[in-house]
Amino acid sequence: MIAAKLKFPGLEKKNDNRKDDKKQDNKKIMMIPIDLIRPNPYQPRRKFENSALDELCQSIKQYGVIQPINVRKISNSHYELVAGERRLRAASMAGLKEIPAIVVDIGDDDSAIMALIENLQRENLGYIEEAEGYRNLIKEHGLTQEELAQKIGKSQSTIANKLRILRLSPMVKKILVDNNLTERHARALLKIEDEQIQLKVLQKVIEKGLNVRKTEELVQKALDKYCNPQKTDDYRGRITKSIKDIRIFVNTIRQAIDTMKKSGVNARAAQIDRGEFLEFIVRIPKREDLKKAQ
């Protein structure tokens, strides 16, 4: 059996001082059986490069796991990965039965955010995977774009720009990824609403190996060719009026949430731009009134 070869402070056997052990559980490095660790359900990375995993596997066989993974306890005997999926996968490939880990005491929100941040910092996360990670955090954990931006140290405009890429159809996104086209290529396509026209432009971009500037020029030509200028102007006029009306409703929702918060109700609302429509997710605790009554 292959074991992690490097020693870490805190890996000594547990002593009889159970209270001290309990206090240090979230800081101490422990050896945890790999089969007791389940993957992080909030892992934003969908694709792991086999060559990179193979290299890490060989390194682990030679030197062991140099940096512990982070896990959180989900039952008396089982753990859930928080950060370090590449290390966990490579350690399993290398034949390790146990892996050094730090047990952290965090909830779902922080676990999802840590997984995303680790991927952003350690290895280039694909821009579409990154955008999907942001969307999932907003949708599943009731965060606003502003709250998410503060938690991960990015600007709200950066989050918004990433999320706009998700307006592209699954087919368009797959072609972008499969052909290693950049985020700026994707942004250029957002100017075109029709998926079939997007696909025609993409085909030419790939065939001719166009850079971003040439792609933007091609997109503009496609807009001039396929879009009726008069129809476009009328459409923009309707959109402008619609946006003004929408803002009234958006402000009404926000005012309602603010009123509830001032009344002591811990209500939260997340706003998601879906392109053709805005989606609001509002969370109101069911037991708030009961707590007040008590």
N, C-alpha and C positions, 0 to 999 in steps of 0.2 A: 504493500500500500504506500502510495506517495503521500507525504505530509508536507505542510508548509514548513520550509527549512529555517526561516528567519525567526528569531525570538523577539517578542514584544513585551514591553513593560505591562504588568497587570495580567499576564497569562498564567500566573501561578495558580495552584489549586485553591479552591474556596476554603477559607478557614471557618471556625465555628462562630465567628462574629457575623451572624446573619444580617443584623441591622446595618452594619457598615457596608456589607455586600449589596444590600438593597439600595442604599443611597448612591453607590457607585455604578449601578447597573447601566446607567445611561452614558457613562464615560469610559468604563473599563473595556479593554479588548478581550474578547472571549473566542474560544474555538467552538464553532457551531456546526453540527452536521449539515451538509449541503442539502440532504433530502428533507430537512425540516424547514427549509426556506422556500417560500413561494415567490414567484415573480411579482414585480410592482405593477398593479393593474393600470397605473397612470403613466407608465413608461411611454414617452412620446416617440421614441425611435422605433420604427417598424422594420427597418432593414439593418442587419449587422453584416459587415464585410467579412467573408470567410477567411480571406488572406490575413486580415488584421487579427482575427480571432486565433488563427493558427500561429501567428508570430507570438501573441501573448501567451498562448498555451505552451509553446516551447520555452519561453522565458520563465513561466511558472514551474515547469518541470526542472529547470536548472537552478532557479533561485528561490522558488516559493512565491507566495503572494506577499509582495512588499508592502502594499497599503491595504488596510482592512476595508471591508465594505461596511455600509450602514444598513441596519435592519431595525424593525420595530416589532415588538411582541404582539401577537394577535390571539394567542391562547397560552395555556400553561406550558405547552411543549413546542409550539410552532411560531415561526417568524415570517415577516413579509419584508422583502427587499425594499429599501428606500433609495439607495444609490450604490452603483457598482455592478451593473448587470453584465458588462463585458468581462469583468474579473470573475464574476460568479460562473458565467458560461465557460470561460477558458479554464477555470479551476476544475470544473466538472469534466471537461474534455481531457484535462491532464490526468484524471483519475483520482483527484483528491476526494476524500470522504468528508473532510472538515475544512472550514475556511475561517480565517481571523475576521472578526466582525465587532463593530461597536453598536450596542443597543441604544437607540434613541427613543425618547418618549415624546412622540408627536402625533398629530391627528391626520386625517385624510388630506386636508388642504395643504399642510406643510409638506407632507410626503410627496404629493404631486408636484409641488413647486420645487422641492429639492431634486427630484428626478429630472425635471426640465432644466434647471440651472446646471446640474452636473453635465448634462449632455451639451449644453451651450458652451461650457467652459473647457471641457476635456477634449472633445472631438467635434469637428464641424457637423452640426445637425442640419439636414436638408431644410431649405427654407419652407417647403410645404409641410414637412413634419413639424417644424417649429410653429408654423401658423396653426396647425391642427392641435398642437399642444396648448397654445394660448386659448383656442376656442373651447377645448375640453375643460380647461381650468375655469373659464368664465361660465360655461353652461352647467357643469356638474357641481361647482362649488359656490355659485351665486356671486362671483366677483364682478365688479365693474372693470372696464378697461383701465381706469385710473388706479384702482386698488391693485390690479395685477401689475401695472407698471411700477408702482412703488415697491411691491414685494420682490420683483426681480431686477430692479435697478435700471429700468429702461424708460424712455419717454412714452407718454400715451400715444403720440403720433406714430411712433415705431410700431406699437401694438396694432393700431388701427390699419396701418399700411400693410402689415403682414396678413391681417385678417381679410383684407380685400382680395388677396390672391385666391382665397377659397371660393370666391364667386365663380371662378373658372370651373368648367365641367370636369368630372372625373377623367374622361378621355383626354382632354387637353392637358390636365395636370400629369397624367401618366406619360404622355409624349414628352412633356418638358423634362421630367425626371429621367426617363429612359435615354434621352439624347443629351443629358448634362447641360441643358440650357439654363441660363442664369435667372435670378430673381428679376432682374431688369427686363429680360425678355418677357417674362410673365406679366410684368406691369404694363408693358407696351400693349399686350394683347387685351388687357382690360378695357381699352378704349373701344374695342369692338364688342357689340352685344350678341351678335349672331354666332352661334357655335360653329356652323358650317364655314363661315367666312374665316373664323379663327383657325380652323383646321387647314384651310387653303393657304393662309399666310404661313402657318407653321411648316407646312410641306415645303414651301419655297425657302424658308429660313434654313431648314435642315439640308435641303438639296444644295443650296449655294453657300452654306456655312456662314450665314450673315452674322455680323456683330450686332451689338445693341443699337447703335446709331442707324445702321442700314435697316434693321428690323423696324425701328420707329418710322423710318421713311416709307417702308413697305406697308405698314399699318395705315399711315395717312393716305397712301394711294388707294388702299382697299376701301377706306371710308369714303373717299371722293368718288370712287367707282360704283360702289354698291349702295350708298345711302343717298336718298333724295334730299337735297339741301332744304327745300321748302318744308318737307315733312319733318326734317330734323329740327328746324327752327320752331315749328308748331309744337313739336314734342317737348323741346326744351322749355317753351313757354308754359306748357301744362305742368311740367315737372317743377318749375320755379314756384308756381302757385301752390302746387301740392305740398312742396316742402314747407311753405309758410303755414299751411293748415296743419301739417304733421307736427310742427314745433309746438303748436298750441296744445295738442293732445299729450305730447312728450312732457311738456312742462306741468300739465295737470297731474300726470302720473307721479312725477318727481315731488310735486307739492304734497300729494297725498301721502307719499312715503315719509317726507319730512314731518308732516303733521303727526303721523303715527309714532315716529321716533321721539318727538317732543312730548307725546303723551306717555312715553315709557315703554312703548311696544317696540321690540327689537326687530323691526321689519328691514328687509334688504331687497334691493332690486338690481338686476343686471340687464344692461342694454346691449344687444347684439345686432350689428348691421348685416343683414342678409342680402344686401344688394337691392333686390326688388321690394323688400319690406324690412321694417324694424321689428325685432323680437324682444319682448320684455319678459324676464323671469322674476316674479315677485315671491319672496318667501316671508311668511308671517307665522311666528310660533303659535301653535295651537293652544299651548298651556299658559300663555302669558296672563290671561285673565284669572286663571286659577291661582297662579303665584301671587298676584296682587290681592286676591281675596283672602289668602292665607296670611 
